[in-house]
Amino acid sequence: MKDITLKKLTAAYGKGEERQVVIKDLDVTFRAGEISVVMGASGSGKTTLIKSIGGLLNYEGDVLFGQDDAFYLSYGKKNISYVTENSTLYPSMSIFDNAALALKKQKLSREEITRRIKSFAEILDIVGCLNALPRHLSLGQQQRAAVLKALVKEPSVCLMDEPMGSLDPESKTACRRLIRSALKKCGATTVYVTHDLAEALSVADRIFILRDGSISTSFLPQNIGSVDDDLVRSMLNSLKYGWE
């Protein structure tokens, strides 16, 4: 796995007088194999950041995967998986067949496909769901199945944009540890966006705060109590007093 390095990254929407800059001259490195969680206020540019890394949005500056400029890499060479809060499962296919799609393109044997899917399904606690259609699963199970589909192809980079955003608090609590375990098994360099501090603390190797289009601070989850940042203190107080 490789670092993801952003150099002077600028991303905007619109043109001319209507151009709105969301990310401005952002410099940051997300370390190889780590789960880097990005947090920030609404409108701070979290989704724009994810889309820029994934090549889904035009940007200025550099996005590097290791030493390689991502702009010149084919989608296959980037080897990216992308998970959002909206399930990307095909409704007429079983969870197993959904997960097997990308593996069949890799021309893996049926045995290897089955081994990989069951291995990640065990970690995500959805082995019993593999033969079911998505509509027969709870939202939490559907989202874990979407994570399964993203990770079985063993991506180098995993981009997760509010993957638990549509879940109720109870389902989120049940999913956090499972999704972190699956990401660590995969070993991908992961950039994970959330507005939920409890989720971030449960999932992250390192947390980054995005403010006014740039990273204002970063810290290890266990060091959150000593972070000198108004937004972090506000989120921590909300978590302590149950206001989330």
C-alpha positions, 0 to 999 in steps of 0.5 A: 500500500502507498501513501496518498499525498495531496499538494496544493490541492484546490477544488471548486464548483462553477465557473467565472463569477459563480466559481466557489472554491471549496478546497484551497491549497490543501497539503496533507499526507494520508499514511499507507495502510491507515484509516484516516478519518476526515471531520469538519463542519457541514460545507467544509469540503469533506465530500469534495476532498473524497471526490478529488482523491477519487478523480470524480471532480476536477482539481488543481494541484497534485494527488499522489498515490505513492510517487505516482500522479493519480491524474495520469493513472487509469482507474484500474491502476488506481485500484480504488473502492468507493463506499457512500451512505447510499447502498451500491448493491444491485437489488436483483442479485444476492449479496454473494453475487454482488460481491463476486462481480469485481472478482470475476473481472479479475478472473479468479477461480470460484474457490478463491472468490468464495474464500475471499467473500466468506472471509470478509463476510465473517468479519462483517458478521453477514455470512448468513446474509450472503444468499439473500437479496438486499431488500431482505436485509436491515439497513445496517446489514445492507451497508456492511454488504456494500463494504464487503463488495468494496473490500473483497477486490482488495483495493489499494485505496478505499474512499468512504463518504459517510458510510454509516450516514443513513443508519440509526444510532443503534445500527451505527454502534453495531457496525463501527467495530466490524467495519474497522476490522474489515478495513484493517484486514484489507490493509488499504490506505483509507480516507473515511469521511464522517460528521459523527465523532463517536464513529471517528474515534471507533474507526480511525487510526488518525483524525483530521479536521477540515476547516475552511478548505484546509486541514487545521489539525490532526491527532490520534484518537486517544489524544483527543482530550489534549487537542486545542481546537474549538471544533473538536472541543465542541464535538467532544462536549456534544458527545459527552452530554448526548447531544449528537 
